[in-house]
Amino acid sequence: MTDPLPETQAAAEDPVPVPADLAGHPRPTQAEAEAAVRTLLLWAGDDPDREGLLDTPKRVAKSYRELFAGYSTDPVQLLQRSFEEVAGYDEMVVLRDIRLESHCEHHMVPIIGRAHIGYLPRGRVIGISKLARVVDAFAKRLQIQEKLTAQIANAINDVLDPLGVAVVLEAAHQCMTTRGVHKHGVTMVTSTMLGAFRKDHATRREFLSIINGRSGTFEG
């Protein structure tokens, strides 16, 4: 992986919390969601009443609950619990190769890749599973990669208040591999560097060296 820029410019009818930015828009019912899928099946040229598609609207609506679960997850709440008993540890903490699954907000097709997160603690550390959950909380929404990168970094920075945060995302976008220009094997890399990772070139190089030293290859 090449050295990225220091910072990117940036189912059942069970109740599901509605995001704050949807306050003026009532959430469609399960039946309305299934009807919308039936319409798309017809528009695509198939018969939603044939045997193989009878349960497809229900399945699609249920899968959307999972694929876009990030809208009902609060990333800040995930990061609230931290630990101060670290025996004076003040070096870099890096979690690399976090599986990333999102959807492009322009074509609603998958974005598949990996996230790498590093931070310099200021006396407090966070459970590593929480870092992975924060990635999912933002990724399981309609996204563009640049915004997703910044959202992950800013949430960690705002809640944990570390000396610095670094986030690098590598992902393949199926909006350009399975449609449009059909360019396979293309990986997009974005980064957001905050605090020490932005100001100190040596710190940034150390982080990039750690994530570049991983074994294995990316598979989109």
Backbone as CSV, one residue per row, in Angstrom:
resi,resn,N_x,N_y,N_z,CA_x,CA_y,CA_z,C_x,C_y,C_z
1,MET,0.837,-1.190,0.000,0.000,0.000,0.000,0.868,1.235,0.000
2,THR,0.529,2.221,-0.796,1.305,3.448,-0.830,0.955,4.333,0.350
3,ASP,1.831,5.272,0.645,1.628,6.202,1.747,0.486,7.136,1.403
4,PRO,-0.680,7.027,2.111,-1.802,7.875,1.767,-1.578,9.295,2.272
5,LEU,-2.440,10.196,1.834,-2.358,11.569,2.314,-2.596,11.604,3.813
6,PRO,-2.033,12.565,4.527,-2.204,12.647,5.972,-3.655,12.730,6.397
7,GLU,-4.521,13.381,5.595,-5.905,13.522,6.030,-6.815,13.686,4.833
8,THR,-7.895,12.978,4.817,-8.890,13.146,3.773,-9.713,14.386,4.085
9,GLN,-9.949,15.211,3.081,-10.839,16.341,3.282,-12.215,15.698,3.528
10,ALA,-11.806,16.206,4.244,-12.845,15.357,4.584,-13.947,14.866,3.604
11,ALA,-37.773,-7.663,8.480,-38.038,-8.793,9.247,-39.319,-8.638,10.013
12,ALA,-39.374,-8.695,11.279,-40.623,-8.504,12.001,-40.808,-7.016,12.213
13,GLU,-41.992,-6.631,12.700,-42.271,-5.229,12.930,-41.743,-4.771,14.279
14,ASP,-40.586,-5.221,14.674,-40.023,-4.809,15.949,-39.586,-3.356,15.841
15,PRO,-39.730,-2.576,16.938,-39.357,-1.167,16.874,-37.863,-0.986,16.695
16,VAL,-37.491,-0.096,15.802,-36.094,0.223,15.568,-35.929,1.721,15.720
17,PRO,-34.946,2.190,16.516,-34.769,3.624,16.695,-34.575,4.341,15.360
18,VAL,-35.237,5.464,15.184,-35.110,6.235,13.959,-34.019,7.273,14.148
19,PRO,-33.048,7.351,13.236,-31.972,8.329,13.368,-32.511,9.748,13.489
20,ALA,-31.762,10.600,14.179,-32.199,11.969,14.427,-32.457,12.728,13.128
21,ASP,-31.645,12.456,12.088,-31.809,13.204,10.852,-33.016,12.750,10.034
22,LEU,-33.773,11.759,10.540,-35.001,11.326,9.884,-36.227,11.769,10.669
23,ALA,-36.034,12.717,11.581,-37.104,13.109,12.500,-38.387,13.494,11.775
24,GLY,-38.273,14.113,10.595,-39.469,14.550,9.889,-40.025,13.543,8.915
25,HIS,-39.434,12.354,8.878,-39.866,11.347,7.918,-40.269,10.074,8.649
26,PRO,-41.542,9.704,8.619,-41.976,8.472,9.291,-41.333,7.249,8.653
27,ARG,-40.943,6.290,9.487,-40.333,5.069,8.975,-41.396,4.206,8.296
28,PRO,-41.137,3.759,7.073,-42.111,2.902,6.392,-42.359,1.613,7.177
29,THR,-43.523,1.037,6.992,-43.839,-0.228,7.642,-43.162,-1.370,6.882
30,GLN,-43.179,-2.544,7.505,-42.647,-3.744,6.851,-43.375,-3.989,5.526
31,ALA,-44.687,-3.841,5.542,-45.482,-4.082,4.334,-45.101,-3.102,3.224
32,GLU,-44.870,-1.857,3.579,-44.488,-0.849,2.585,-43.110,-1.152,2.004
33,ALA,-42.192,-1.605,2.865,-40.857,-1.964,2.387,-40.933,-3.136,1.421
34,GLU,-41.745,-4.141,1.756,-41.882,-5.314,0.881,-42.533,-4.924,-0.443
35,ALA,-43.488,-4.008,-0.389,-44.143,-3.556,-1.622,-43.142,-2.838,-2.530
36,ALA,-42.222,-2.093,-1.927,-41.204,-1.395,-2.708,-40.289,-2.389,-3.415
37,VAL,-39.954,-3.475,-2.732,-39.107,-4.503,-3.349,-39.842,-5.159,-4.506
38,ARG,-41.146,-5.433,-4.338,-41.947,-6.013,-5.421,-41.926,-5.099,-6.646
39,THR,-42.025,-3.808,-6.407,-41.986,-2.840,-7.509,-40.660,-2.908,-8.253
40,LEU,-39.562,-3.010,-7.498,-38.243,-3.098,-8.130,-38.080,-4.394,-8.923
41,LEU,-38.642,-5.487,-8.415,-38.578,-6.749,-9.145,-39.325,-6.639,-10.476
42,LEU,-40.482,-5.994,-10.440,-41.243,-5.779,-11.662,-40.487,-4.875,-12.623
43,TRP,-39.893,-3.814,-12.088,-39.145,-2.863,-12.915,-37.935,-3.524,-13.565
44,ALA,-37.320,-4.485,-12.836,-36.168,-5.195,-13.378,-36.570,-6.168,-14.489
45,GLY,-37.868,-6.505,-14.563,-38.349,-7.367,-15.630,-38.736,-8.756,-15.200
46,ASP,-38.870,-8.986,-13.888,-39.221,-10.328,-13.414,-40.609,-10.311,-12.773
47,ASP,-41.094,-11.495,-12.461,-42.435,-11.662,-11.892,-42.316,-11.963,-10.399
48,PRO,-42.677,-11.011,-9.527,-42.550,-11.249,-8.089,-43.475,-12.333,-7.563
49,ASP,-44.415,-12.796,-8.394,-45.339,-13.841,-7.956,-44.880,-15.245,-8.338
50,ARG,-43.745,-15.341,-9.059,-43.276,-16.686,-9.363,-42.658,-17.302,-8.112
51,GLU,-42.595,-18.644,-8.097,-42.226,-19.374,-6.884,-40.914,-18.903,-6.256
52,GLY,-39.875,-18.706,-7.073,-38.566,-18.351,-6.528,-38.500,-16.969,-5.921
53,LEU,-39.463,-16.098,-6.244,-39.434,-14.721,-5.760,-40.520,-14.406,-4.734
54,LEU,-41.355,-15.394,-4.398,-42.475,-15.118,-3.497,-42.035,-14.520,-2.168
55,ASP,-40.958,-15.056,-1.603,-40.502,-14.570,-0.297,-39.359,-13.563,-0.398
56,THR,-38.983,-13.193,-1.622,-37.862,-12.267,-1.790,-38.113,-10.894,-1.156
57,PRO,-39.280,-10.267,-1.328,-39.496,-8.976,-0.679,-39.296,-9.023,0.836
58,LYS,-39.797,-10.092,1.465,-39.633,-10.235,2.909,-38.161,-10.414,3.271
59,ARG,-37.449,-11.231,2.485,-36.033,-11.475,2.755,-35.201,-10.194,2.583
60,VAL,-35.515,-9.444,1.534,-34.760,-8.208,1.294,-34.987,-7.202,2.419
61,ALA,-36.232,-7.044,2.836,-36.521,-6.120,3.932,-35.791,-6.536,5.200
62,LYS,-35.776,-7.844,5.467,-35.070,-8.338,6.648,-33.567,-8.099,6.531
63,SER,-33.016,-8.321,5.341,-31.574,-8.127,5.167,-31.192,-6.656,5.323
64,TYR,-32.092,-5.745,4.926,-31.794,-4.320,5.086,-31.654,-3.942,6.561
65,ARG,-32.410,-4.612,7.419,-32.270,-4.367,8.857,-30.835,-4.625,9.305
66,GLU,-30.240,-5.689,8.753,-28.876,-6.063,9.127,-27.838,-5.209,8.409
67,LEU,-28.015,-5.035,7.115,-27.032,-4.296,6.326,-26.908,-2.845,6.758
68,PHE,-28.000,-2.257,7.237,-28.000,-0.851,7.622,-28.289,-0.660,9.107
69,ALA,-27.804,-1.621,9.903,-28.010,-1.566,11.353,-27.301,-0.385,11.995
70,GLY,-26.363,0.216,11.295,-25.626,1.348,11.847,-26.499,2.550,12.153
71,TYR,-27.626,2.665,11.469,-28.510,3.801,11.726,-29.136,3.752,13.115
72,SER,-29.192,2.565,13.711,-29.765,2.442,15.053,-28.697,2.142,16.097
73,THR,-27.418,2.412,15.753,-26.308,2.202,16.677,-25.627,3.529,16.960
74,ASP,-25.369,3.799,18.226,-24.711,5.045,18.624,-23.214,4.788,18.826
75,PRO,-22.361,5.248,17.923,-20.917,5.009,18.060,-20.332,5.623,19.318
76,VAL,-20.851,6.762,19.729,-20.341,7.429,20.941,-20.577,6.553,22.162
77,GLN,-21.747,5.959,22.246,-22.052,5.083,23.372,-21.113,3.882,23.405
78,LEU,-20.752,3.372,22.239,-19.834,2.235,22.172,-18.477,2.565,22.782
79,LEU,-18.075,3.824,22.677,-16.740,4.236,23.113,-16.701,4.765,24.549
80,GLN,-17.837,4.822,25.204,-17.895,5.469,26.519,-17.051,4.768,27.575
81,ARG,-17.004,3.453,27.546,-16.268,2.731,28.585,-14.810,2.564,28.182
82,SER,-13.930,3.122,29.006,-12.499,3.000,28.751,-11.803,2.567,30.033
83,PHE,-10.504,2.279,29.939,-9.756,1.743,31.069,-8.522,2.599,31.348
84,GLU,-8.300,2.899,32.617,-7.162,3.723,33.010,-6.024,2.908,33.615
85,GLU,-6.285,1.660,33.997,-5.238,0.817,34.579,-4.411,0.195,33.466
86,VAL,-3.451,0.964,32.966,-2.645,0.525,31.821,-1.162,0.458,32.161
87,ALA,-0.828,0.535,33.450,0.566,0.426,33.906,1.482,1.429,33.221
88,GLY,0.941,2.611,32.941,1.751,3.657,32.335,1.957,3.520,30.845
89,TYR,1.263,2.604,30.203,1.444,2.406,28.764,1.037,3.670,28.005
90,ASP,1.962,4.174,27.173,1.659,5.388,26.418,2.139,5.309,24.963
91,GLU,2.338,4.089,24.482,2.757,3.922,23.095,1.534,3.711,22.194
92,MET,1.792,3.620,20.924,0.737,3.493,19.928,-0.055,2.193,20.100
93,VAL,-1.357,2.306,19.928,-2.238,1.146,19.887,-2.799,1.056,18.468
94,VAL,-2.620,-0.089,17.830,-3.049,-0.241,16.444,-3.899,-1.503,16.298
95,LEU,-5.032,-1.362,15.663,-5.876,-2.499,15.294,-5.982,-2.464,13.772
96,ARG,-5.452,-3.495,13.129,-5.398,-3.464,11.672,-6.230,-4.595,11.064
97,ASP,-6.503,-4.439,9.790,-7.244,-5.453,9.026,-8.633,-5.742,9.592
98,ILE,-9.347,-4.695,9.994,-10.729,-4.845,10.445,-11.616,-4.981,9.200
99,ARG,-12.345,-6.059,9.110,-13.215,-6.273,7.953,-14.210,-5.116,7.824
100,LEU,-14.311,-4.555,6.637,-15.185,-3.414,6.376,-16.229,-3.801,5.340
101,GLU,-17.499,-3.654,5.693,-18.600,-3.919,4.776,-19.561,-2.742,4.826
102,SER,-19.678,-2.048,3.718,-20.565,-0.897,3.662,-21.291,-0.896,2.328
103,HIS,-22.061,0.177,2.068,-22.775,0.307,0.805,-22.646,1.737,0.290
104,CYS,-22.379,1.843,-0.987,-22.246,3.137,-1.646,-23.583,3.877,-1.633
105,GLU,-23.577,5.131,-1.220,-24.827,5.874,-1.135,-25.335,6.331,-2.508
106,HIS,-24.501,6.194,-3.528,-24.922,6.603,-4.869,-25.611,5.486,-5.645
107,HIS,-25.161,4.247,-5.456,-25.739,3.129,-6.211,-26.235,1.990,-5.313
108,MET,-25.998,2.118,-4.003,-26.443,1.120,-3.027,-25.882,-0.266,-3.323
109,VAL,-24.621,-0.316,-3.748,-23.930,-1.588,-3.949,-22.772,-1.666,-2.956
110,PRO,-22.249,-2.866,-2.696,-21.281,-3.041,-1.612,-19.947,-2.318,-1.797
111,ILE,-19.409,-1.907,-0.661,-18.029,-1.446,-0.520,-17.385,-2.438,0.445
112,ILE,-16.382,-3.176,-0.022,-15.779,-4.227,0.791,-14.293,-3.938,0.963
113,GLY,-13.820,-3.984,2.180,-12.398,-3.714,2.384,-11.951,-3.937,3.806
114,ARG,-10.955,-3.151,4.214,-10.368,-3.264,5.549,-10.100,-1.885,6.120
115,ALA,-10.233,-1.808,7.439,-9.927,-0.574,8.155,-8.744,-0.811,9.087
116,HIS,-7.901,0.195,9.215,-6.766,0.157,10.132,-6.885,1.381,11.040
117,ILE,-6.845,1.146,12.345,-7.017,2.232,13.310,-5.838,2.257,14.273
118,GLY,-5.317,3.443,14.523,-4.268,3.615,15.520,-4.554,4.840,16.370
119,TYR,-4.157,4.787,17.628,-4.274,5.987,18.468,-3.180,5.978,19.526
120,LEU,-2.843,7.168,19.999,-1.875,7.352,21.078,-2.650,7.698,22.336
121,PRO,-2.732,6.792,23.296,-3.560,7.032,24.485,-3.048,8.163,25.350
122,ARG,-4.017,8.855,25.961,-3.700,9.882,26.942,-4.166,9.372,28.314
123,GLY,-3.570,8.243,28.743,-3.911,7.680,30.043,-5.074,6.712,30.027
124,ARG,-5.834,6.660,28.934,-6.983,5.765,28.863,-6.929,4.976,27.567
125,VAL,-7.366,3.706,27.632,-7.465,2.884,26.432,-8.885,2.342,26.324
126,ILE,-9.223,1.909,25.119,-10.560,1.386,24.860,-10.448,-0.085,24.501
127,GLY,-11.457,-0.876,24.833,-11.456,-2.278,24.453,-11.373,-2.421,22.934
128,ILE,-10.532,-3.327,22.448,-10.304,-3.402,21.005,-11.568,-3.783,20.236
129,SER,-12.444,-4.552,20.845,-13.677,-4.908,20.136,-14.530,-3.674,19.870
130,LYS,-14.403,-2.671,20.739,-15.172,-1.436,20.556,-14.725,-0.687,19.313
131,LEU,-13.429,-0.747,19.013,-12.943,-0.101,17.803,-13.565,-0.747,16.567
132,ALA,-13.618,-2.076,16.567,-14.229,-2.778,15.439,-15.719,-2.468,15.345
133,ARG,-16.384,-2.347,16.481,-17.812,-2.044,16.487,-18.090,-0.626,15.976
134,VAL,-17.178,0.299,16.267,-17.340,1.665,15.766,-17.245,1.683,14.243
135,VAL,-16.324,0.903,13.708,-16.233,0.782,12.254,-17.571,0.308,11.691
136,ASP,-18.145,-0.742,12.286,-19.424,-1.271,11.810,-20.557,-0.259,11.962
137,ALA,-20.549,0.485,13.074,-21.627,1.442,13.331,-21.730,2.481,12.228
138,PHE,-20.589,2.923,11.724,-20.602,3.907,10.641,-20.684,3.238,9.267
139,ALA,-20.069,2.063,9.129,-20.046,1.391,7.829,-21.410,0.856,7.429
140,LYS,-22.198,0.415,8.405,-23.508,-0.158,8.087,-24.543,0.942,7.901
141,ARG,-24.181,1.879,7.054,-25.040,2.967,6.611,-24.681,3.219,5.153
142,LEU,-25.492,3.987,4.454,-25.108,4.398,3.109,-23.962,5.394,3.244
143,GLN,-22.879,5.164,2.493,-21.662,5.907,2.742,-20.923,6.283,1.467
144,ILE,-20.003,7.229,1.619,-18.885,7.381,0.715,-17.640,7.176,1.582
145,GLN,-16.599,6.642,1.003,-15.458,6.217,1.815,-14.768,7.377,2.526
146,GLU,-14.716,8.529,1.868,-14.054,9.678,2.483,-14.744,10.080,3.788
147,LYS,-16.079,10.152,3.751,-16.834,10.520,4.951,-16.714,9.462,6.031
148,LEU,-16.779,8.201,5.626,-16.668,7.099,6.582,-15.346,7.156,7.337
149,THR,-14.262,7.433,6.625,-12.941,7.519,7.248,-12.913,8.603,8.320
150,ALA,-13.425,9.779,7.967,-13.424,10.899,8.904,-14.338,10.639,10.096
151,GLN,-15.492,10.021,9.869,-16.428,9.758,10.964,-15.809,8.846,12.020
152,ILE,-15.131,7.793,11.575,-14.506,6.856,12.517,-13.444,7.574,13.335
153,ALA,-12.577,8.321,12.666,-11.486,9.016,13.362,-12.019,10.064,14.325
154,ASN,-12.996,10.845,13.892,-13.520,11.923,14.739,-14.233,11.382,15.973
155,ALA,-14.959,10.272,15.826,-15.659,9.697,16.976,-14.661,9.243,18.036
156,ILE,-13.611,8.559,17.618,-12.588,8.099,18.564,-11.890,9.287,19.219
157,ASN,-11.579,10.274,18.426,-10.886,11.453,18.939,-11.752,12.227,19.938
158,ASP,-13.022,12.405,19.617,-13.910,13.195,20.474,-14.195,12.517,21.809
159,VAL,-14.367,11.197,21.798,-14.759,10.490,23.022,-13.552,10.097,23.868
160,LEU,-12.523,9.564,23.244,-11.377,9.057,23.996,-10.365,10.147,24.339
161,ASP,-10.352,11.241,23.573,-9.410,12.341,23.771,-7.964,11.862,23.839
162,PRO,-7.505,11.134,22.838,-6.121,10.651,22.831,-5.183,11.744,22.330
163,LEU,-3.894,11.441,22.293,-2.922,12.386,21.749,-2.999,12.440,20.228
164,GLY,-3.550,11.413,19.630,-3.699,11.396,18.187,-4.464,10.177,17.733
165,VAL,-5.069,10.267,16.552,-5.825,9.164,15.964,-5.457,9.058,14.497
166,ALA,-5.328,7.817,14.024,-5.074,7.573,12.609,-6.035,6.508,12.110
167,VAL,-6.654,6.759,10.981,-7.557,5.785,10.367,-7.231,5.705,8.883
168,VAL,-7.006,4.499,8.394,-6.799,4.252,6.969,-7.787,3.180,6.525
169,LEU,-8.496,3.463,5.442,-9.421,2.489,4.863,-8.945,2.101,3.472
170,GLU,-8.986,0.806,3.186,-8.708,0.275,1.848,-9.948,-0.500,1.435
171,ALA,-10.528,-0.172,0.284,-11.768,-0.849,-0.087,-11.964,-0.898,-1.592
172,ALA,-12.666,-1.944,-2.023,-13.092,-2.080,-3.410,-14.558,-1.683,-3.492
173,HIS,-14.881,-0.880,-4.491,-16.235,-0.363,-4.654,-16.905,-1.056,-5.837
174,GLN,-17.958,-1.799,-5.534,-18.614,-2.548,-6.607,-19.403,-1.654,-7.555
175,CYS,-19.546,-0.363,-7.204,-20.176,0.564,-8.143,-19.274,0.805,-9.351
176,MET,-17.986,0.454,-9.238,-17.106,0.600,-10.398,-16.465,-0.714,-10.817
177,THR,-16.717,-1.800,-10.084,-16.172,-3.099,-10.492,-17.219,-3.995,-11.136
178,THR,-18.489,-3.860,-10.748,-19.544,-4.712,-11.316,-20.491,-3.940,-12.226
179,ARG,-20.293,-2.627,-12.326,-21.124,-1.796,-13.197,-20.254,-0.619,-13.668
180,GLY,-20.842,0.271,-14.442,-20.106,1.461,-14.858,-18.859,1.135,-15.661
181,VAL,-17.700,1.547,-15.154,-16.450,1.364,-15.901,-15.916,-0.060,-15.830
182,HIS,-16.442,-0.894,-14.927,-16.038,-2.305,-14.804,-14.516,-2.451,-14.670
183,LYS,-13.930,-1.722,-13.740,-12.491,-1.796,-13.502,-12.236,-2.678,-12.283
184,HIS,-11.871,-3.924,-12.533,-11.658,-4.877,-11.453,-10.269,-4.702,-10.839
185,GLY,-10.144,-5.086,-9.567,-8.854,-5.029,-8.894,-8.459,-3.650,-8.423
186,VAL,-9.379,-2.691,-8.487,-9.087,-1.328,-8.052,-9.430,-1.178,-6.570
187,THR,-8.503,-0.660,-5.797,-8.721,-0.427,-4.370,-8.561,1.053,-4.063
188,MET,-9.511,1.607,-3.359,-9.450,3.008,-2.954,-8.871,3.091,-1.550
189,VAL,-7.947,4.033,-1.334,-7.319,4.220,-0.029,-7.598,5.642,0.454
190,THR,-8.140,5.751,1.663,-8.373,7.058,2.274,-7.786,7.066,3.676
191,SER,-7.444,8.247,4.161,-6.879,8.333,5.508,-7.319,9.610,6.191
192,THR,-7.443,9.532,7.502,-7.630,10.712,8.337,-6.625,10.622,9.467
193,MET,-5.794,11.653,9.611,-4.776,11.711,10.647,-5.057,12.915,11.537
194,LEU,-5.178,12.680,12.825,-5.473,13.743,13.778,-4.403,13.809,14.864
195,GLY,-4.202,14.985,15.428,-3.264,15.144,16.536,-1.847,14.792,16.147
196,ALA,-1.205,13.948,16.954,0.199,13.596,16.749,0.440,12.926,15.409
197,PHE,-0.544,12.186,14.906,-0.356,11.498,13.632,-0.316,12.482,12.463
198,ARG,-0.926,13.623,12.640,-0.904,14.643,11.592,0.322,15.550,11.717
199,LYS,0.684,15.870,12.968,1.760,16.844,13.196,3.149,16.222,13.176
200,ASP,3.242,14.962,13.598,4.548,14.315,13.746,4.746,13.293,12.626
201,HIS,5.659,13.593,11.701,5.884,12.699,10.563,6.398,11.332,11.004
202,ALA,7.205,11.305,12.064,7.756,10.027,12.538,6.644,9.136,13.078
203,THR,5.698,9.726,13.800,4.565,8.962,14.331,3.714,8.410,13.201
204,ARG,3.478,9.241,12.206,2.685,8.782,11.062,3.401,7.659,10.314
205,ARG,4.701,7.806,10.118,5.460,6.762,9.417,5.439,5.454,10.192
206,GLU,5.516,5.527,11.520,5.481,4.308,12.332,4.149,3.586,12.154
207,PHE,3.066,4.337,12.179,1.738,3.746,11.995,1.616,3.095,10.616
208,LEU,2.027,3.809,9.576,1.935,3.271,8.224,2.829,2.048,8.046
209,SER,3.982,2.047,8.715,4.877,0.898,8.646,4.223,-0.323,9.281
210,ILE,3.532,-0.121,10.385,2.860,-1.226,11.078,1.765,-1.827,10.207
211,ILE,0.927,-0.983,9.598,-0.184,-1.533,8.819,0.293,-2.079,7.479
212,ASN,1.400,-1.558,6.961,1.930,-2.078,5.699,2.672,-3.396,5.904
213,GLY,3.039,-3.694,7.143,3.805,-4.910,7.421,2.952,-6.114,7.639
214,ARG,1.614,-6.003,7.439,0.726,-7.128,7.675,0.954,-8.201,6.635
215,SER,0.584,-9.434,6.985,0.671,-10.544,6.050,-0.644,-10.694,5.319
216,GLY,-0.614,-11.358,4.187,-1.827,-11.594,3.438,-2.094,-10.484,2.445
217,THR,-3.111,-10.702,1.587,-3.466,-9.711,0.583,-4.931,-9.373,0.707
218,PHE,-5.266,-8.191,0.228,-6.666,-7.753,0.284,-7.497,-8.499,-0.760
219,GLU,-8.686,-8.925,-0.355,-9.601,-9.573,-1.285,-10.942,-8.864,-1.212
220,GLY,-11.302,-8.189,-2.250,-12.547,-7.464,-2.268,-13.726,-8.312,-2.711
